[in-house]
Structures are given as C-alpha cells and as structure tokens.
Amino acid sequence: MNNFKNLATIYDIIKEMPVKDIEAEAKAIAHQNQLTKPPGALGILEELAVFLASWQRKTKPSLNSVQAIVFAGNHGICSQGVNPFPQEVTIQMVENFKAGGAAINQLCEVNGANLNIVPLSLDTPTADFTKEEAMSELELCEAMAIGAKSVNLESNLILLGEMGIGNSTISSALAASVFGGSVERWVGAGTGSDQKGQAHKTAVIELGIKKHGSIRNLRALQAFGGREQAAICGAILAARNARIPVLLDGFICAAAAAPLFGTSRGSLDHCLIGHLSVEPGHKLLLEAMEKSAILDLNMRLGEGTGAALALSIIRGAIACHNNMATFDSAGVSSK
C-alpha cells in the first residue's frame, strides 16, 4: 500500500481489493442464531457483529485495538468567502485536539479509541477550485499516501474524522460532482452559514462544476480538494487492503469517500456510517451509496464525533455476540 505514486497505480490497487469472508460471515450468523434470544431480536446489533466478523475473518470479532484518525486540511476556496470562520481556526482546533480539549477527545476516551491527529500542510491551502484544480495529481497522491500510512494495521476497527474550515463546501462540490443533480440540494449550513451564505456556497460550487465538469472518480478530489478528504480515501484503501472495517463519521467523511464509490461501487463495502448528519446532503449521499447510519442524534460537529459515539453501539453488539450464552450452554429450550 506504499505505491501511491500516481492515480493509475491507485486504480490498480482498487481493482485488487480483498472482499469480505463469506464463510466467516455464515459462521457468525449461525452463532447468532444459537444465542439465548429470538433470531433477529437484537436488530442492527446482530448485523454489526456479523459485519465485523466477515471482515475480520473470524466467528467472534475483536475490538481490542480501535484507532480514530482526524485529518485536517485548509482550502483555497475560502478566499471566496464561503465560511464565516477564518482558516486560522483549523490550526487552532488541531492544537485543541492535541491538548485533549475537543469533543472528539472526550468521546474517544470514554469509548476506548486511540486518537491520532494528522494535519496536512495547513500553512499551504489547496488552490481555489473556481480558478484551477485544487491539487495537482502529485499533491493528491501524496495526501492519499499520508492517509494510508496513518492507519495502524494492528487495529480491529478504524474511525475516520476530519477538521478543516471550508470543507463543507468541498464536500458539497464532491457530492455534486460524483452524483449530480442540482448543487443546491447538496449544500447546508456547515459551520454556521445563513441562507445567504448557503446561496453563495451554491453559486461558488456551480462555478467549479462549470469549470471542471462532473467527475465521478478520484480526479474529483484533484479538481475540488481537499487534502484531508484525499487522506480519508487513502486510509479507507489501506484499511481495506488489511481487511480492517472502517467507521466513517458524517457528511464530510461520506463525501470524501464519494470519489472512491464513483470509481468502484464495492470500494466502500468495508465501511460503516457512524451517524446521520443534519447536513441535508448527507441523507442523499447515504441513499446514493445504499448505506444507513448507526445513529441519528441531530449532530453536525464533525471531528469524528459521530463515529466515536457509534463505537459504543458496536462495542455493545460485539459484547452480546461474543459473550451471550447459547441455548445449549445455558440449558434453555430453543424453538
């Protein structure tokens, strides 16, 4: 997974990605059906346990080591006034993460995830995509390589989050590029844009789409950015190559992964979605990707907070799957 020298090699990596273990999946389902409960009574908890089993290739999956990664980047599109906050906030929040003062720090601590913060060239924002491509192919591949190398290959589950002033605009642009439709339907408040601000974001993205066209593969990242989105894609691919399931956060992370999905529909098969963001584009993205979120808590913070909360649900799912008695072991009569 170190060969991220150009997009052609990355496309080759995508073509050769491993798939879930069907035999392990079947054994996990059979195990679920022997637990002291009616089949299906634990609903999505059962599905989550079987999902992890199918990727970890064992009947009883593990969550001994969970890594959360927050990638941070800055964006040239902020020169168009698409965000009410200055870009300095990205650097300031990275320092807050490192000091343990953000929401993601608390949620990782309480839910048992090892948090890593990965800033990407914060002093050098990507280019303004209304004027030129946000990144060169080399810059894109370098950011994806950083994402891939950030993954701890000994982990049982990877949580992905992000930070970057202006990246809701990038995310809406990526979603509009990959899945089409009116730009307006993909645009939300982000960090607090009012209706006027959202209309401005829409107009800016429309200029970008007009310049670069609708791109449905990884070149959408090159056209629109940003580095943290590219790093998320690199991390997703590294995890897939190691058969590690991935838990994506909300709208920004799902939009970051959209160019992967556009490249190959199966490229996100190992990914779960932590929560449904109140950003309007997120629901549309999940419908397009045929995925559903574990939680719906009216959140839109980012940072990986929705994924970190969803980790607690997954831990509950694994505890029940691994530790409940079977009908035979408990001496309980089955159907």
C-alpha positions as CSV (number, residue, x, y, z in Angstrom):
1,M,0.0,0.0,0.0
2,N,3.0,2.3,-0.3
3,N,2.7,2.6,-4.0
4,F,0.6,5.8,-4.3
5,K,2.9,7.5,-6.9
6,N,0.1,8.3,-9.3
7,L,-3.6,7.7,-9.9
8,A,-3.0,4.8,-12.3
9,T,-1.4,2.8,-9.6
10,I,-4.1,3.7,-7.1
11,Y,-6.8,2.5,-9.6
12,D,-4.8,-0.8,-9.8
13,I,-4.9,-1.1,-6.0
14,I,-8.7,-0.6,-6.1
15,K,-9.1,-3.4,-8.7
16,E,-7.3,-5.9,-6.4
17,M,-9.0,-5.1,-3.1
18,P,-10.0,-8.1,-0.9
19,V,-13.6,-8.8,-0.2
20,K,-15.4,-10.0,2.9
21,D,-15.0,-13.6,4.1
22,I,-18.4,-15.3,3.2
23,E,-17.5,-18.4,5.3
24,A,-16.8,-16.3,8.4
25,E,-20.0,-14.4,7.8
26,A,-22.0,-17.6,7.6
27,K,-20.4,-18.9,10.8
28,A,-21.1,-15.7,12.6
29,I,-24.8,-15.8,11.6
30,A,-25.0,-19.4,12.7
31,H,-23.5,-18.4,16.1
32,Q,-26.0,-15.5,16.4
33,N,-28.9,-17.9,15.8
34,Q,-27.8,-20.1,18.7
35,L,-27.7,-17.3,21.3
36,T,-30.3,-17.1,24.0
37,K,-32.7,-14.7,22.2
38,P,-35.2,-14.9,19.4
39,P,-33.4,-14.6,16.0
40,G,-33.1,-11.0,15.0
41,A,-34.2,-9.7,18.4
42,L,-31.1,-7.5,18.7
43,G,-31.8,-6.0,15.3
44,I,-28.9,-3.9,14.0
45,L,-26.6,-5.1,16.8
46,E,-26.7,-8.5,15.2
47,E,-25.9,-7.1,11.8
48,L,-23.0,-5.1,13.1
49,A,-21.4,-8.1,14.8
50,V,-21.7,-10.2,11.7
51,F,-20.3,-7.4,9.6
52,L,-17.2,-7.1,11.7
53,A,-16.9,-10.9,11.7
54,S,-17.0,-11.0,7.9
55,W,-14.1,-8.6,7.5
56,Q,-12.0,-9.8,10.5
57,R,-12.5,-13.3,9.2
58,K,-13.5,-14.9,12.5
59,T,-16.7,-16.0,14.1
60,K,-16.2,-13.8,17.1
61,P,-14.8,-10.4,16.1
62,S,-12.5,-8.3,18.3
63,L,-12.3,-4.7,19.4
64,N,-9.1,-4.8,21.4
65,S,-7.5,-2.0,19.4
66,V,-9.6,0.8,17.8
67,Q,-7.9,3.7,16.1
68,A,-9.5,7.0,15.5
69,I,-7.8,9.4,13.0
70,V,-8.7,13.0,12.4
71,F,-7.2,14.5,9.3
72,A,-7.0,18.3,9.0
73,G,-6.6,20.5,5.9
74,N,-7.1,24.0,4.6
75,H,-8.8,25.1,1.4
76,G,-8.2,27.8,-1.2
77,I,-11.9,28.1,-1.8
78,C,-12.1,30.0,1.5
79,S,-10.8,33.0,-0.5
80,Q,-14.3,33.1,-2.0
81,G,-15.8,33.8,1.4
82,V,-17.7,30.5,1.8
83,N,-17.2,30.2,5.5
84,P,-17.9,32.6,8.4
85,F,-14.8,31.4,10.3
86,P,-11.2,32.3,9.4
87,Q,-8.9,29.5,8.3
88,E,-6.7,30.0,11.4
89,V,-9.4,28.1,13.3
90,T,-8.2,24.8,11.6
91,I,-4.7,25.2,13.1
92,Q,-6.2,26.3,16.5
93,M,-8.5,23.3,16.6
94,V,-5.7,20.9,15.8
95,E,-3.9,22.3,18.8
96,N,-7.1,21.8,20.8
97,F,-7.2,18.2,19.7
98,K,-3.6,17.6,20.7
99,A,-4.3,19.2,24.1
100,G,-7.3,17.0,24.7
101,G,-9.9,19.8,24.8
102,A,-12.3,18.9,21.9
103,A,-15.4,16.8,21.8
104,I,-13.6,14.0,19.9
105,N,-11.1,13.7,22.7
106,Q,-13.8,13.0,25.3
107,L,-15.7,10.6,23.1
108,C,-12.6,8.6,22.2
109,E,-11.6,8.4,25.8
110,V,-15.0,7.2,27.1
111,N,-15.5,4.7,24.2
112,G,-12.0,3.3,24.0
113,A,-10.4,4.6,20.8
114,N,-6.8,5.6,20.4
115,L,-6.9,9.1,18.8
116,N,-4.4,10.3,16.2
117,I,-4.4,13.8,14.7
118,V,-2.9,14.2,11.2
119,P,-2.6,17.8,9.9
120,L,-1.8,18.1,6.2
121,S,0.1,21.2,5.0
122,L,-2.1,23.6,7.0
123,D,0.1,26.6,6.0
124,T,-0.4,25.8,2.3
125,P,-4.1,25.7,1.5
126,T,-5.2,23.9,-1.7
127,A,-6.0,26.1,-4.7
128,D,-9.3,27.9,-5.4
129,F,-11.2,25.4,-7.4
130,T,-13.2,28.1,-9.2
131,K,-9.9,29.1,-10.9
132,E,-7.9,25.9,-11.2
133,E,-7.7,22.4,-9.9
134,A,-7.5,22.3,-6.1
135,M,-4.5,19.9,-6.2
136,S,-2.1,18.5,-8.8
137,E,-2.1,14.7,-9.2
138,L,1.1,14.6,-7.2
139,E,-0.4,16.5,-4.3
140,L,-3.5,14.3,-4.4
141,C,-1.4,11.1,-4.3
142,E,0.8,12.5,-1.6
143,A,-2.2,13.3,0.6
144,M,-3.7,9.8,0.0
145,A,-0.3,8.2,0.9
146,I,-0.3,10.1,4.2
147,G,-3.8,8.8,4.9
148,A,-2.8,5.3,4.1
149,K,0.4,5.4,6.2
150,S,-1.6,6.8,9.2
151,V,-3.5,3.6,9.6
152,N,-2.4,1.3,12.4
153,L,-2.6,-2.1,10.7
154,E,-2.9,-3.9,14.0
155,S,-6.3,-2.2,14.6
156,N,-9.5,-4.1,14.7
157,L,-11.5,-1.1,13.6
158,I,-10.6,2.4,12.1
159,L,-12.7,5.5,12.9
160,L,-12.2,8.4,10.5
161,G,-12.9,12.1,11.1
162,E,-11.8,15.5,9.8
163,M,-11.3,19.2,10.5
164,G,-10.9,22.0,8.0
165,I,-12.6,25.4,7.7
166,G,-14.3,25.4,4.3
167,N,-14.5,21.7,3.9
168,S,-18.3,21.5,3.9
169,T,-18.1,23.5,0.6
170,I,-15.6,20.9,-0.7
171,S,-17.9,18.1,0.4
172,S,-20.9,19.5,-1.4
173,A,-18.8,20.0,-4.5
174,L,-17.6,16.4,-4.4
175,A,-21.1,15.1,-3.9
176,A,-22.5,17.2,-6.7
177,S,-19.6,16.1,-9.0
178,V,-19.9,12.4,-8.3
179,F,-23.7,12.0,-8.0
180,G,-25.0,15.0,-10.0
181,G,-28.3,16.8,-9.5
182,S,-28.7,20.5,-8.6
183,V,-25.9,21.8,-6.5
184,E,-28.3,23.5,-4.1
185,R,-29.6,20.1,-2.8
186,W,-26.1,19.2,-1.6
187,V,-25.4,22.5,0.3
188,G,-26.0,23.0,4.0
189,A,-25.1,25.4,6.8
190,G,-21.7,23.9,7.5
191,T,-20.1,25.7,10.5
192,G,-23.0,28.2,10.6
193,S,-23.7,29.8,7.2
194,D,-27.1,31.5,7.0
195,Q,-29.4,31.3,3.9
196,K,-27.4,34.0,2.1
197,G,-24.2,32.2,2.9
198,Q,-25.6,28.9,1.6
199,A,-26.7,30.6,-1.6
200,H,-23.2,31.9,-2.0
201,K,-21.7,28.5,-1.4
202,T,-24.0,27.1,-4.0
203,A,-23.0,29.7,-6.6
204,V,-19.3,29.1,-5.9
205,I,-19.7,25.3,-6.4
206,E,-21.6,25.8,-9.6
207,L,-18.7,27.8,-10.9
208,G,-16.4,25.0,-10.0
209,I,-18.6,22.4,-11.7
210,K,-18.8,24.5,-14.8
211,K,-15.0,24.8,-14.9
212,H,-14.1,21.2,-14.2
213,G,-17.3,19.3,-15.2
214,S,-18.9,16.4,-13.3
215,I,-16.1,13.9,-12.4
216,R,-17.1,10.6,-10.9
217,N,-13.8,9.1,-9.9
218,L,-10.7,10.1,-7.8
219,R,-10.0,13.0,-10.1
220,A,-12.9,14.8,-8.4
221,L,-10.6,15.1,-5.4
222,Q,-7.9,16.6,-7.7
223,A,-10.4,19.1,-9.1
224,F,-12.2,20.2,-5.8
225,G,-9.9,19.1,-2.9
226,G,-9.1,18.8,-0.2
227,R,-6.1,17.2,1.4
228,E,-8.0,15.8,4.4
229,Q,-10.6,14.3,2.0
230,A,-7.8,12.6,0.0
231,A,-6.2,11.3,3.2
232,I,-9.5,9.8,4.2
233,C,-9.6,7.9,0.9
234,G,-6.1,6.7,1.4
235,A,-6.9,5.5,4.9
236,I,-10.0,3.7,3.6
237,L,-7.9,1.9,1.0
238,A,-5.2,0.9,3.5
239,A,-7.8,-0.4,5.9
240,R,-9.4,-2.4,3.1
241,N,-6.1,-3.9,2.0
242,A,-5.7,-5.1,5.6
243,R,-9.3,-6.2,5.9
244,I,-9.9,-3.8,8.7
245,P,-13.5,-2.4,8.8
246,V,-13.9,1.3,8.8
247,L,-16.4,3.6,10.6
248,L,-16.9,6.9,8.8
249,D,-18.2,9.9,10.7
250,G,-20.8,12.1,8.9
251,F,-21.3,14.3,5.8
252,I,-17.7,15.3,5.3
253,C,-16.3,11.8,5.5
254,A,-19.0,10.3,3.3
255,A,-18.5,13.0,0.7
256,A,-14.7,12.4,0.9
257,A,-15.4,8.7,0.1
258,A,-17.7,9.5,-2.8
259,P,-15.0,9.6,-5.5
260,L,-13.9,6.1,-4.3
261,F,-17.5,4.9,-4.6
262,G,-17.7,6.5,-8.1
263,T,-14.5,4.7,-9.1
264,S,-15.8,1.3,-7.8
265,R,-19.1,0.7,-6.1
266,G,-17.6,-2.0,-3.9
267,S,-14.8,0.1,-2.6
268,L,-16.8,1.1,0.5
269,D,-18.1,-2.4,1.3
270,H,-16.0,-2.5,4.4
271,C,-17.2,0.9,5.7
272,L,-20.0,1.7,8.2
273,I,-21.5,5.2,8.7
274,G,-21.4,6.5,12.3
275,H,-24.3,8.9,12.3
276,L,-26.7,10.8,10.1
277,S,-25.6,14.5,9.9
278,V,-28.2,17.3,9.8
279,E,-26.3,18.5,6.7
280,P,-29.0,17.9,4.0
281,G,-26.6,16.4,1.6
282,H,-25.7,13.5,3.9
283,K,-29.0,11.7,3.7
284,L,-28.8,12.0,-0.1
285,L,-25.3,10.6,-0.1
286,L,-26.2,7.6,2.0
287,E,-29.1,6.9,-0.3
288,A,-26.8,7.0,-3.3
289,M,-24.3,4.8,-1.6
290,E,-27.0,2.4,-0.3
291,K,-25.8,2.8,3.2
292,S,-27.5,3.7,6.5
293,A,-26.2,5.4,9.6
294,I,-26.0,3.8,13.0
295,L,-27.1,6.9,14.9
296,D,-29.3,9.9,14.3
297,L,-28.6,12.5,17.0
298,N,-29.1,15.8,15.2
299,M,-25.3,16.3,15.1
300,R,-23.1,18.2,12.7
301,L,-19.9,18.8,14.5
302,G,-17.5,16.6,12.5
303,E,-14.2,15.7,14.1
304,G,-15.2,12.1,14.0
305,T,-17.6,12.6,16.9
306,G,-20.5,10.6,15.4
307,A,-18.2,7.7,14.6
308,A,-16.8,7.8,18.2
309,L,-20.3,7.6,19.6
310,A,-21.3,4.8,17.3
311,L,-18.3,2.9,18.5
312,S,-20.2,2.4,21.8
313,I,-23.0,0.7,19.9
314,I,-20.6,-1.5,18.1
315,R,-18.9,-2.5,21.4
316,G,-22.4,-3.5,22.7
317,A,-23.0,-5.5,19.6
318,I,-19.7,-7.4,19.9
319,A,-20.2,-8.0,23.7
320,C,-23.6,-9.6,23.1
321,H,-22.3,-11.6,20.1
322,N,-19.2,-12.9,21.8
323,N,-20.4,-13.3,25.4
324,M,-24.0,-14.3,25.5
325,A,-24.8,-17.9,26.3
326,T,-26.1,-20.3,23.6
327,F,-29.3,-22.3,24.1
328,D,-27.2,-25.4,24.7
329,S,-24.7,-23.9,27.1
330,A,-27.5,-22.2,29.2
331,G,-29.8,-25.2,29.1
332,V,-32.5,-23.1,27.6
333,S,-35.0,-24.7,25.2
334,S,-34.8,-23.4,21.7
335,K,-37.7,-23.1,19.2
